Amino acid sequence: MLSRRHLRVKVLQALYSFFISGNDRLDLAEKELLRSLTKLHELFFYQLSLIPEIVDFAKRRIEEGKKKFIPSEEDLHPNTKFINNRFIAQLACNRDYIHGLGKFNVSWTGEMTLIGKLYQQIRESSDYKAYVNSPEGSYQEDKEFINLLVRKHLMKSEALHSFYEERHIYWSDDFFTANLLLIKLFKEFSEDWDEDHHLPPLLKDNVENGKGEDHRFFVNLFLKSIIHSHEYEELIRVKLEHWELERVAAMDMIILKMALAEFLEFQSIPIKVSLNEYIEISKIYSTPKSKVFVNGILDKLIADLKAVGQIKKSGRGLIDS
């Protein structure tokens, strides 16, 4: 499910922590990198389990309403469209989903205050009212409503973000990514999936323990950026002209090193792809002026490295890319 850009961002974050900490243990750094990926997967399952948990909360509220000493008409004849959502029922029975909850020991026990607050916010929204009062009643409508809840309510919940932030240091940065993965998964879900249908893995070429192409790209980009760090610094220094190396923003320097690693060490990735990716990443994760700076430095580096034959791309259509 993770795109190459997601992996590049995870490497960027790990490299920033590595260089700032002054750590020199590559083995420990690699373990921490892989741990960050595992924690993202755990967060994904927490967020995936949240709506079924909210649905269960709503079911309990309905049952409690029926048991009131003097129940209202709404208590006695509640609208059950939300608690009977077909998509959520399908998800709750999926074996990969159940396995993931067990693997990461996902539990919302003790968090009913948060669950209740989220349910109340959803229930009071115009989106919820339009959904439960709609006469359509299809699987597609059910799935689209859950997708809408994630995009418009859960992704924007400060209380939920704070909850995750307090649970683990990685989860503040990973919150947005985990929600994007959820939306991506929802798009793939089909009504004809049975309980044995496999959910897509975190890395597209990774079944369980993951040693495929994306896994290798992820780890090697991290390691090559560290191993050749000083070498890349010298290449960058030459292109700074009136700037001192120390004046370059730390994030910009890491982005430049990662780009150089892709140019020089990853023969199957086109130069244009790497260049565009790191320019886009610099716009999001560095300073307002970083896009122009990173683009300018990388353009000069590419020209020089091509001239001396250091950039070697293999594969159809990659020689001059």
C-alpha positions as CSV (number, residue, x, y, z in Angstrom):
1,M,0.0,0.0,0.0
2,L,2.9,2.4,0.7
3,S,4.1,4.3,-2.4
4,R,7.7,5.0,-3.1
5,R,7.1,8.6,-1.9
6,H,5.8,7.3,1.4
7,L,9.0,5.2,1.7
8,R,11.2,8.2,0.8
9,V,9.5,10.3,3.5
10,K,10.0,7.6,6.1
11,V,13.7,7.4,5.1
12,L,14.0,11.2,5.3
13,Q,12.6,11.2,8.8
14,A,14.9,8.4,9.9
15,L,17.9,10.1,8.5
16,Y,17.1,13.3,10.2
17,S,16.9,11.5,13.5
18,F,20.1,9.7,12.8
19,F,22.2,12.8,11.9
20,I,20.8,15.0,14.6
21,S,21.4,12.3,17.3
22,G,25.1,11.9,16.3
23,N,24.6,8.2,16.3
24,D,27.2,6.1,14.5
25,R,25.7,2.6,14.8
26,L,24.4,1.6,11.4
27,D,23.0,-1.6,12.7
28,L,20.9,0.1,15.4
29,A,19.9,2.8,13.0
30,E,18.6,0.2,10.5
31,K,16.7,-1.6,13.2
32,E,15.0,1.7,14.2
33,L,14.2,2.4,10.6
34,L,12.4,-1.0,10.2
35,R,10.7,-0.4,13.6
36,S,9.3,2.8,12.3
37,L,7.7,0.9,9.4
38,T,6.2,-1.7,11.8
39,K,4.8,1.1,14.0
40,L,3.2,2.7,11.0
41,H,1.5,-0.7,10.2
42,E,0.3,-0.9,13.8
43,L,-1.1,2.6,13.6
44,F,-2.9,1.6,10.4
45,F,-4.6,-1.3,12.2
46,Y,-5.6,0.9,15.1
47,Q,-7.2,3.4,12.8
48,L,-8.8,0.7,10.7
49,S,-10.4,-0.8,13.8
50,L,-11.7,2.6,15.0
51,I,-14.9,2.7,13.0
52,P,-16.0,-0.9,13.9
53,E,-15.3,0.2,17.5
54,I,-17.5,3.3,17.1
55,V,-20.2,1.1,15.5
56,D,-20.1,-1.2,18.5
57,F,-20.4,1.8,20.8
58,A,-23.4,3.0,18.8
59,K,-25.0,-0.5,19.2
60,R,-24.5,-0.4,23.0
61,R,-26.1,3.1,23.1
62,I,-29.1,1.8,21.2
63,E,-29.5,-1.2,23.6
64,E,-29.2,1.1,26.6
65,G,-31.8,3.5,25.1
66,K,-34.3,0.6,24.9
67,K,-33.8,-0.2,28.6
68,K,-34.6,3.3,29.8
69,F,-37.3,3.6,32.5
70,I,-39.3,5.8,30.1
71,P,-37.8,5.3,26.6
72,S,-38.6,7.8,23.9
73,E,-40.0,6.9,20.5
74,E,-36.5,7.2,19.1
75,D,-35.2,4.9,21.8
76,L,-37.8,2.3,21.0
77,H,-37.5,2.6,17.2
78,P,-33.9,3.7,16.5
79,N,-32.4,4.2,13.1
80,T,-30.1,1.3,12.7
81,K,-28.6,2.1,9.3
82,F,-25.2,3.0,10.8
83,I,-24.8,0.0,13.0
84,N,-25.9,-2.3,10.1
85,N,-23.3,-0.8,7.7
86,R,-22.5,-3.6,5.3
87,F,-18.9,-2.5,4.6
88,I,-18.0,-2.5,8.3
89,A,-19.7,-5.9,8.8
90,Q,-17.6,-7.2,5.9
91,L,-14.4,-5.7,7.3
92,A,-15.0,-7.1,10.9
93,C,-15.1,-10.7,9.5
94,N,-12.0,-10.4,7.3
95,R,-9.3,-12.9,8.6
96,D,-6.4,-10.6,7.7
97,Y,-8.0,-7.8,9.6
98,I,-8.6,-10.0,12.7
99,H,-5.0,-11.3,12.4
100,G,-3.7,-7.8,12.3
101,L,-5.6,-6.8,15.4
102,G,-4.1,-9.8,17.2
103,K,-0.6,-9.3,15.8
104,F,-0.4,-5.7,17.1
105,N,-2.5,-6.3,20.2
106,V,-4.9,-3.6,19.1
107,S,-7.4,-2.7,21.9
108,W,-9.6,0.3,22.6
109,T,-10.4,-0.9,26.1
110,G,-10.3,2.0,28.5
111,E,-10.8,4.6,25.7
112,M,-14.6,4.8,25.7
113,T,-14.5,8.5,26.5
114,L,-12.6,9.1,23.3
115,I,-14.8,6.7,21.3
116,G,-18.0,8.3,22.7
117,K,-16.7,11.8,21.8
118,L,-16.0,10.7,18.3
119,Y,-19.4,9.0,17.9
120,Q,-21.2,12.1,19.2
121,Q,-19.3,14.3,16.8
122,I,-20.1,12.0,13.9
123,R,-23.8,11.6,14.9
124,E,-24.3,15.4,15.1
125,S,-22.8,16.0,11.6
126,S,-24.8,16.7,8.5
127,D,-23.0,13.9,6.8
128,Y,-24.3,11.3,9.3
129,K,-27.8,12.6,9.1
130,A,-27.9,12.6,5.3
131,Y,-26.6,9.0,5.4
132,V,-29.0,7.5,7.9
133,N,-32.0,9.2,6.4
134,S,-31.1,8.3,2.8
135,P,-33.5,5.6,1.3
136,E,-30.7,4.1,-0.9
137,G,-29.3,1.4,1.4
138,S,-26.6,-0.1,-0.8
139,Y,-23.1,-1.6,-0.1
140,Q,-21.5,1.2,-2.2
141,E,-23.3,3.9,-0.2
142,D,-22.2,2.2,3.1
143,K,-18.6,2.1,1.9
144,E,-18.6,5.7,0.6
145,F,-20.0,6.9,3.9
146,I,-17.2,5.2,5.9
147,N,-14.6,6.8,3.5
148,L,-16.3,10.1,4.1
149,L,-16.0,9.7,7.9
150,V,-12.3,9.1,7.6
151,R,-11.6,12.0,5.3
152,K,-13.9,14.6,6.9
153,H,-14.0,13.6,10.6
154,L,-11.3,11.2,11.8
155,M,-8.4,12.7,9.9
156,K,-9.3,16.1,11.3
157,S,-9.9,15.1,14.9
158,E,-7.4,16.8,17.2
159,A,-8.5,14.6,20.0
160,L,-7.7,11.5,18.0
161,H,-4.4,12.9,16.8
162,S,-3.4,13.8,20.4
163,F,-4.3,10.3,21.5
164,Y,-1.9,8.7,19.0
165,E,0.8,11.3,19.7
166,E,0.8,10.4,23.4
167,R,0.9,6.7,22.7
168,H,4.0,6.7,20.5
169,I,6.6,9.2,19.2
170,Y,6.3,8.0,15.6
171,W,2.5,8.3,15.4
172,S,2.2,12.0,15.3
173,D,4.1,12.1,12.0
174,D,2.4,8.9,10.7
175,F,-1.2,9.9,11.5
176,F,-1.8,11.4,8.1
177,T,-0.1,8.6,6.2
178,A,-2.1,6.0,8.1
179,N,-5.3,7.7,7.1
180,L,-4.3,7.9,3.4
181,L,-3.6,4.1,3.5
182,L,-7.1,3.6,5.0
183,I,-8.7,5.5,2.1
184,K,-6.6,3.6,-0.4
185,L,-7.7,0.3,1.1
186,F,-11.4,1.3,1.1
187,K,-11.2,2.0,-2.7
188,E,-9.9,-1.5,-3.2
189,F,-12.5,-3.2,-1.1
190,S,-15.2,-5.0,-3.2
191,E,-18.6,-6.4,-2.1
192,D,-17.7,-9.8,-3.4
193,W,-14.6,-10.1,-1.1
194,D,-15.2,-13.0,1.4
195,E,-13.6,-13.3,4.8
196,D,-10.5,-15.1,3.4
197,H,-9.7,-12.3,0.9
198,H,-6.2,-11.0,1.7
199,L,-5.8,-7.3,2.6
200,P,-3.0,-5.7,0.6
201,P,0.4,-5.7,2.5
202,L,2.1,-2.6,3.6
203,L,4.8,-3.0,1.0
204,K,3.4,-4.1,-2.3
205,D,6.0,-6.9,-2.9
206,N,6.0,-8.0,0.8
207,V,3.8,-10.8,1.9
208,E,4.7,-11.1,5.6
209,N,8.4,-10.6,6.4
210,G,9.1,-8.6,3.3
211,K,12.4,-8.9,1.4
212,G,11.1,-7.7,-2.0
213,E,12.1,-4.8,-4.2
214,D,10.4,-2.1,-2.1
215,H,11.9,-3.4,1.1
216,R,15.4,-3.3,-0.5
217,F,14.8,0.2,-1.9
218,F,13.7,1.4,1.6
219,V,16.7,0.0,3.5
220,N,19.3,0.6,0.9
221,L,18.3,4.2,0.3
222,F,18.7,4.8,4.1
223,L,22.1,3.0,4.3
224,K,23.6,4.4,1.1
225,S,22.7,8.0,2.2
226,I,24.6,7.4,5.4
227,I,27.6,5.4,4.1
228,H,28.3,8.0,1.4
229,S,27.3,11.0,3.4
230,H,30.7,12.7,3.5
231,E,31.3,11.9,-0.2
232,Y,27.9,13.5,-1.1
233,E,28.7,16.5,1.1
234,E,31.8,17.2,-1.0
235,L,29.8,17.0,-4.2
236,I,27.3,19.4,-2.8
237,R,29.9,21.8,-1.3
238,V,31.3,22.5,-4.8
239,K,27.9,23.6,-6.1
240,L,27.1,26.0,-3.2
241,E,29.1,28.9,-4.7
242,H,28.7,31.7,-2.2
243,W,27.1,29.5,0.5
244,E,28.9,27.7,3.3
245,L,27.9,24.1,3.8
246,E,27.0,24.8,7.4
247,R,24.3,27.4,6.3
248,V,22.3,24.8,4.4
249,A,19.2,23.7,6.3
250,A,19.6,20.2,7.8
251,M,16.6,18.9,6.0
252,D,17.7,20.3,2.6
253,M,21.1,18.6,3.1
254,I,19.5,15.2,3.8
255,I,17.2,15.6,0.8
256,L,20.2,16.3,-1.5
257,K,22.1,13.3,-0.1
258,M,19.1,11.0,-0.7
259,A,18.7,12.3,-4.3
260,L,22.4,11.7,-4.9
261,A,22.0,8.2,-3.5
262,E,19.2,7.5,-6.0
263,F,21.1,9.0,-8.9
264,L,24.3,7.0,-8.2
265,E,23.2,3.8,-6.5
266,F,19.8,2.9,-8.0
267,Q,20.3,2.1,-11.6
268,S,16.6,1.2,-12.4
269,I,15.1,4.6,-11.2
270,P,15.0,7.3,-13.9
271,I,16.8,10.5,-13.0
272,K,13.7,12.6,-13.7
273,V,11.6,10.5,-11.3
274,S,14.2,11.0,-8.5
275,L,14.5,14.7,-9.2
276,N,10.8,15.4,-9.2
277,E,10.2,13.3,-6.1
278,Y,12.8,15.2,-4.0
279,I,11.7,18.6,-5.3
280,E,8.1,17.7,-4.2
281,I,9.3,16.4,-0.8
282,S,11.3,19.6,-0.2
283,K,8.2,21.6,-0.7
284,I,6.4,19.7,2.1
285,Y,9.1,19.0,4.6
286,S,11.6,21.8,4.4
287,T,11.6,25.6,4.1
288,P,9.6,27.8,1.7
289,K,12.7,28.4,-0.4
290,S,13.9,24.8,-0.4
291,K,12.2,23.9,-3.7
292,V,14.2,26.4,-5.7
293,F,17.4,25.6,-3.8
294,V,17.2,21.8,-4.1
295,N,16.2,22.0,-7.8
296,G,19.1,24.3,-8.6
297,I,21.7,22.2,-6.8
298,L,20.4,18.9,-8.2
299,D,20.3,20.2,-11.8
300,K,24.0,21.2,-11.5
301,L,25.0,17.9,-9.9
302,I,23.1,15.9,-12.5
303,A,24.9,17.7,-15.3
304,D,28.4,17.2,-13.8
305,L,27.8,13.5,-12.9
306,K,26.5,12.8,-16.4
307,A,29.5,14.5,-17.9
308,V,32.0,12.3,-16.1
309,G,29.9,9.1,-16.5
310,Q,29.1,8.6,-12.9
311,I,25.4,8.2,-13.4
312,K,24.7,4.8,-14.9
313,K,21.1,3.9,-15.5
314,S,20.2,0.5,-16.9
315,G,17.0,-0.7,-18.5
316,R,14.9,0.3,-21.4
317,G,14.3,4.0,-21.6
318,L,16.6,4.9,-18.7
319,I,19.9,5.7,-20.3
320,D,19.2,9.4,-20.9
321,S,16.4,9.8,-18.4
